[in-house]
Amino acid sequence: MTYVLKSVSPAQAHYTPYGGAKQFLYCHDPQVIVHGPAETGKTVAACWKVHIVASKYPKAQLAIVRKTQKSLYGSVLQTFERVIAGAPVEPYGGRKPERYEYPNGAIVWVGGMDNPDKVLSSERDLIYVNQAEGLLLDDWEKLATRTTGRGAVIPYPQLMGDANPGPAKHWIKERAAAGALTLIQSSHRDNPTLYGPDGQLTVQGQRTMLALQGLTGIRRKRLFEGLWATAEGVVYDIFDPPVHVREREAAEFKAWYLAMDEGYANPAVILLIGEDADGRAHVAREFYETGKLQSDVVATAAAWYSEWQCSAAIVDAAGAGLIAALRDAGLPATGAKGRVNDGIHVVQDMLKVQGDGRPRLTVDPACVNVVNEFESYIWKPERDEPVKDNDHAADALRYYAVTRASRGRSGIWV
């Protein structure tokens, strides 16, 4: 099936879906999500479906939604604007549009679940959720109340989404198993930029697949193999991306700290951690690099320390060389002490959701290595000891956590 818009150039005028993308475009079920590894064309297919429905049905009311409104503009809306390029569609709202208007009266609203007023203000014919795995079930159910068909213009009101695989017991999988949601599998062969008509990898496909094959741990299982998987015996088993992975504004924090772990063959790590007035911590930025000299790592730490006016740089107390190098660069380095398991327990306590429904530790979505280690750091079989792998950011975070706990008792960083 090829869709053609006469107003665009021949290079832009058609979209031919394959495999899971084609099945997703034709699906009219009330709730549907296309899922699969990274780079399978899921988002492109969803954006085309939004555009096709808006073009076909006059006065249709649609929406594109993500976990946060801020994250829309650097991700899915860039794809959507490539899809509508050359078409007579007008964005409204300046550089960060709040809606796209079609000449037939159809409107595509955009919004995040952190500011859902425009999305939830009235009934919608179709809502598209980008990266649905990042939503809570409650978010999805709220959106479902706006695609019930009341006053619908299109014959199949729909709540749809795309998703990269997440934990094995994610609500998406459980909802699909219960028959409340149609789940459509996509594969790398669905993406014509990766595989040509002859079934062979393109040059772009070779580069992309090489990068995906290089992933490790749980990220490889999900983003390359396309599996909804949870590491067996994971240390931080209460870590839940829809709860713990979120964006926060820098202005929310009253103090900043650096947490570091040494490395060369293994990654050297710097985490920028903010604390708000309620004592909640947020990993806002990560440095996670192999093959870096200690002088380069210290230089990066010094630059971050100055930029964010940090209060301390926390490292392993056993890292005398790194502590000395940081102090020589003018950073008040603090050595963290204590047993590994004690630090793990402090981090576990910070991850617990409190009475107000929020945890005391969150991570920015851009800190992909921190998230990966939370989901890949495991216990040794039948032993109360973690495996020394996927633990570099975890160690840095543990140094911060135990030092923070010591500060809580004494009132100072020790």
C-alpha positions in Angstrom: 0.0 0.0 0.0 1.4 3.4 -1.0 -0.1 6.7 0.1 0.4 9.7 -2.1 0.0 13.4 -1.3 0.0 15.6 -4.4 1.4 18.6 -2.6 4.7 17.1 -1.8 7.8 16.4 -4.0 8.2 12.9 -5.5 11.0 12.1 -3.0 8.5 12.8 -0.2 5.3 11.7 -1.7 4.9 8.2 -0.7 5.1 5.9 2.3 5.0 2.1 1.8 4.6 0.2 5.0 5.8 -3.3 5.5 5.3 -6.1 8.1 4.2 -4.9 11.5 4.0 -1.3 10.3 1.5 -2.3 7.6 -0.6 -4.3 10.1 -0.5 -1.4 12.5 -1.7 1.1 9.9 -4.7 -1.1 8.9 -5.6 -2.0 12.5 -8.9 -0.4 13.7 -9.0 -2.0 17.2 -9.9 0.4 20.0 -6.5 0.1 21.6 -3.4 -0.9 19.8 0.4 -0.7 20.3 3.1 -1.5 17.8 6.2 -2.8 19.6 9.7 -4.1 18.7 13.4 -3.4 18.8 14.9 0.1 18.2 15.0 1.3 14.6 12.1 -0.7 13.1 10.2 2.3 11.9 7.5 2.2 14.6 7.3 6.0 15.1 7.3 6.7 11.4 4.4 4.4 10.9 2.5 6.0 13.7 3.1 9.5 12.4 1.9 8.5 9.0 -1.2 7.0 10.4 -2.0 10.3 12.3 -1.4 12.3 9.1 -3.5 10.0 6.9 -6.4 10.0 9.3 -6.3 13.8 9.7 -6.1 14.2 5.9 -9.0 11.8 5.2 -11.6 12.8 7.8 -12.7 16.5 7.9 -12.8 18.1 11.4 -11.2 15.0 13.0 -9.7 15.7 16.4 -6.4 13.9 17.0 -3.5 14.1 19.5 0.1 13.1 19.8 1.2 12.4 23.4 4.3 11.6 25.3 5.2 11.2 28.9 6.3 14.9 29.1 5.4 17.8 26.8 9.0 18.9 26.7 10.2 15.6 25.3 7.9 15.9 22.3 9.8 18.6 20.5 13.1 16.9 20.2 11.7 13.5 19.3 8.4 12.5 17.8 7.4 15.9 16.5 10.5 16.1 14.4 9.4 12.8 12.7 5.9 14.1 12.3 7.1 17.3 10.7 9.1 15.3 8.2 6.0 13.3 7.4 3.9 16.4 6.8 6.6 18.4 5.0 5.1 20.1 1.9 1.6 19.3 2.9 -0.9 22.2 3.6 -0.7 21.7 7.4 -0.2 24.8 9.6 1.5 24.5 13.0 0.3 26.9 15.7 2.1 27.9 18.9 5.5 29.2 17.7 8.6 27.1 17.8 6.9 24.6 20.0 3.5 24.1 18.4 0.5 23.1 20.5 -1.5 21.9 17.5 -1.4 21.3 13.7 -4.3 22.4 11.6 -5.4 20.8 8.3 -7.3 22.6 5.5 -10.2 20.2 6.0 -10.7 21.4 9.6 -8.9 18.4 11.2 -6.6 19.3 14.2 -3.7 17.3 15.7 -3.1 18.4 19.2 0.2 17.8 21.0 0.8 17.4 24.8 2.5 15.5 27.6 0.9 13.6 30.5 2.6 16.2 32.8 0.4 18.9 31.2 -2.5 17.0 29.6 -5.1 19.8 29.5 -5.2 20.2 25.7 -5.2 16.4 25.2 -7.9 15.6 27.8 -10.1 18.7 27.4 -12.5 16.9 25.1 -13.2 13.8 23.1 -10.6 12.8 20.5 -11.0 10.6 17.5 -7.5 9.2 17.7 -4.7 9.6 20.2 -1.2 8.5 19.4 1.2 7.8 22.4 4.9 7.9 21.5 7.0 5.5 23.6 4.0 4.2 25.5 6.3 2.0 27.7 7.2 5.2 29.6 3.6 5.8 30.7 1.9 4.5 33.8 -1.2 2.3 33.3 -3.2 5.1 34.9 -1.9 7.5 32.2 -3.1 5.1 29.5 -6.5 4.6 31.1 -7.0 8.4 31.3 -6.3 8.7 27.6 -8.7 5.9 26.9 -11.5 7.9 28.4 -11.1 10.4 25.5 -11.4 7.9 22.7 -14.7 6.3 23.5 -16.4 7.3 20.3 -18.7 10.0 21.6 -19.1 12.5 18.8 -16.5 10.7 16.7 -15.8 11.8 13.2 -13.8 8.7 12.2 -15.5 5.3 12.0 -12.9 3.7 14.4 -11.9 5.9 17.4 -8.6 4.6 18.6 -6.0 4.9 21.3 -2.7 3.8 19.7 1.0 3.9 20.5 4.4 2.7 19.8 6.7 1.1 22.3 10.2 -0.3 22.8 10.1 -3.5 24.9 10.4 -3.0 28.7 10.2 -5.2 31.7 8.7 -8.7 31.3 5.7 -7.8 33.6 5.1 -4.3 32.1 1.4 -3.3 32.1 1.4 -3.3 28.2 2.2 -7.0 28.2 -0.3 -7.7 30.9 -3.1 -5.6 29.3 -2.5 -7.4 26.0 -2.6 -10.8 27.6 -5.9 -9.9 29.2 -7.3 -9.1 25.7 -7.8 -5.3 26.4 -5.0 -4.2 24.0 -3.9 -5.4 20.6 -0.1 -5.8 20.5 1.6 -5.8 17.0 5.2 -7.0 16.6 7.6 -5.0 14.4 11.0 -6.1 13.2 14.1 -4.5 11.6 13.0 -5.9 8.2 10.0 -3.6 8.4 12.3 -0.6 8.0 13.2 0.0 4.3 16.2 2.1 5.2 17.7 -0.9 6.9 16.7 -3.7 4.4 16.3 -3.2 0.7 13.7 -4.9 -1.6 16.2 -7.8 -2.1 16.1 -8.5 1.6 19.7 -7.4 2.0 21.0 -4.9 4.5 21.5 -1.4 3.1 24.7 0.6 4.0 22.6 2.4 6.6 21.3 -0.9 7.8 24.8 -2.3 8.3 25.8 0.7 10.4 22.6 0.6 12.5 22.7 -3.2 13.1 26.4 -3.0 14.1 25.6 -0.4 16.7 22.6 -2.4 18.0 24.6 -5.6 18.1 27.1 -3.8 20.3 24.6 -3.2 23.1 24.9 -5.3 26.3 22.8 -6.5 29.1 19.1 -5.9 29.2 19.4 -3.1 26.6 20.6 -5.7 24.0 17.6 -8.0 24.8 15.1 -5.1 24.4 16.5 -2.8 21.7 18.2 -5.4 19.5 16.4 -8.7 20.2 13.0 -7.0 20.8 12.3 -9.0 24.0 10.2 -7.8 27.0 12.8 -8.9 29.5 13.9 -8.4 33.1 17.3 -9.4 34.3 17.0 -12.5 36.6 18.0 -11.7 40.2 18.2 -7.9 39.5 19.5 -6.0 42.6 17.1 -3.0 42.2 13.9 -5.0 41.6 11.7 -2.1 42.5 13.1 0.1 39.8 10.3 0.9 37.4 11.0 3.3 34.5 7.5 4.9 34.3 8.0 5.8 38.0 11.7 6.5 38.3 12.7 7.8 34.8 11.5 11.4 34.3 12.5 14.9 33.4 12.9 17.6 36.0 13.7 21.3 35.6 17.1 22.4 36.9 15.3 25.2 38.9 13.7 22.6 41.1 17.0 21.8 42.8 18.7 23.7 45.6 22.0 21.8 45.6 24.1 19.8 43.1 26.7 17.0 43.6 29.0 14.9 41.5 29.2 11.1 42.0 32.2 9.4 40.3 33.6 5.9 39.7 37.1 5.3 38.3 37.7 3.4 35.1 39.7 3.1 31.9 39.1 -0.3 30.4 35.8 -0.2 32.3 33.8 3.0 32.0 34.7 6.0 34.0 31.5 7.6 35.4 30.5 11.0 36.5 26.9 11.6 37.6 25.4 15.0 38.1 22.9 14.7 41.0 20.5 17.4 42.1 18.7 17.6 45.4 15.5 19.5 45.9 14.1 21.2 49.0 12.4 18.0 50.1 15.6 16.0 49.9 14.7 14.2 46.7 17.6 13.3 44.4 17.7 13.3 40.6 20.4 12.0 38.3 20.3 14.8 35.7 23.4 14.1 33.6 25.9 11.3 33.0 29.4 10.8 31.7 30.1 7.1 31.0 33.2 6.6 28.9 35.9 3.9 28.4 39.5 4.6 27.4 39.6 8.1 29.1 42.7 9.2 31.0 42.1 10.3 34.5 43.2 13.8 33.6 40.4 14.0 31.0 37.8 12.7 33.5 38.9 15.2 36.2 38.8 18.0 33.6 35.2 17.1 32.8 34.3 16.8 36.5 35.8 20.3 37.1 33.9 21.8 34.2 30.6 20.3 35.5 31.4 21.3 39.1 31.9 24.9 38.0 28.9 25.0 35.7 26.5 23.7 38.3 28.1 25.2 41.4 28.3 21.8 43.0 28.8 21.3 46.7 31.0 18.1 46.6 32.4 15.4 44.4 31.9 11.9 46.0 34.1 9.0 45.0 35.2 5.6 46.5 37.3 6.2 49.6 39.7 3.6 48.2 40.4 5.7 45.2 43.2 7.8 46.7 44.7 8.8 43.3 41.4 10.1 42.0 40.7 12.0 45.2 44.1 13.6 45.1 43.6 14.6 41.4 40.2 16.1 42.1 41.6 18.1 45.0 44.5 19.3 42.9 41.9 20.6 40.4 40.2 22.5 43.2 37.3 20.1 43.8 36.5 19.2 47.5 36.5 15.4 46.9 34.8 13.2 49.5 35.6 9.5 49.9 32.6 7.3 50.5 33.1 4.4 52.9 31.0 1.3 53.9 30.0 -2.1 52.7 28.6 -2.6 49.2 25.3 -4.1 50.5 24.8 -1.3 53.0 25.0 1.2 50.1 22.6 -0.9 48.0 20.1 -0.8 50.8 20.3 3.0 51.0 19.6 3.2 47.2 16.8 0.7 47.5 15.2 2.9 50.2 15.5 6.0 48.0 13.7 4.1 45.1 10.7 3.3 47.3 7.5 5.3 46.5 6.6 7.5 49.4 3.2 8.4 50.8 2.8 11.2 48.2 3.2 8.8 45.4 6.8 9.8 44.5 10.1 8.1 45.0 13.2 9.9 46.6 15.4 9.1 43.6 14.7 9.6 39.9 16.8 9.6 36.7 16.6 11.7 33.6 15.7 9.8 30.4 19.0 11.0 28.8 21.0 9.0 31.4 20.6 5.8 29.4 23.6 4.0 31.0 22.3 4.7 34.5 18.9 3.3 33.5 20.5 0.2 31.9 22.5 -0.6 35.0 19.4 -0.3 37.3 17.8 -3.0 35.1 21.0 -5.1 34.6 22.8 -5.1 37.9 22.2 -8.6 39.4 22.9 -10.7 42.4 25.2 -13.7 42.2 23.1 -16.9 42.2 22.3 -18.0 45.8 24.6 -15.4 47.3 24.0 -12.0 49.0 26.6 -10.4 46.7 26.2 -8.6 43.4 27.9 -9.6 40.2 30.8 -7.2 39.3 29.3 -6.2 36.0 26.9 -3.4 34.9 27.9 -1.7 38.1 29.9 1.4 37.3 27.1 4.0 37.5 25.6 1.9 40.2 28.8 2.2 42.2 28.9 6.0 41.7 25.3 6.3 42.8 26.0 4.1 45.9 28.9 6.4 46.9 26.5 9.4 46.8 23.8 7.5 48.7 25.9 6.4 51.6 27.6 9.8 51.9 24.1 11.4 51.8 23.0 9.1 54.6 26.0 10.1 56.7 25.3 13.7 56.1 21.7 13.1 57.2 23.0 11.9 60.6 25.7 14.6 61.1 24.4 17.5 59.1 27.5 17.8 57.0 29.2 16.0 54.1 31.8 13.6 55.6 
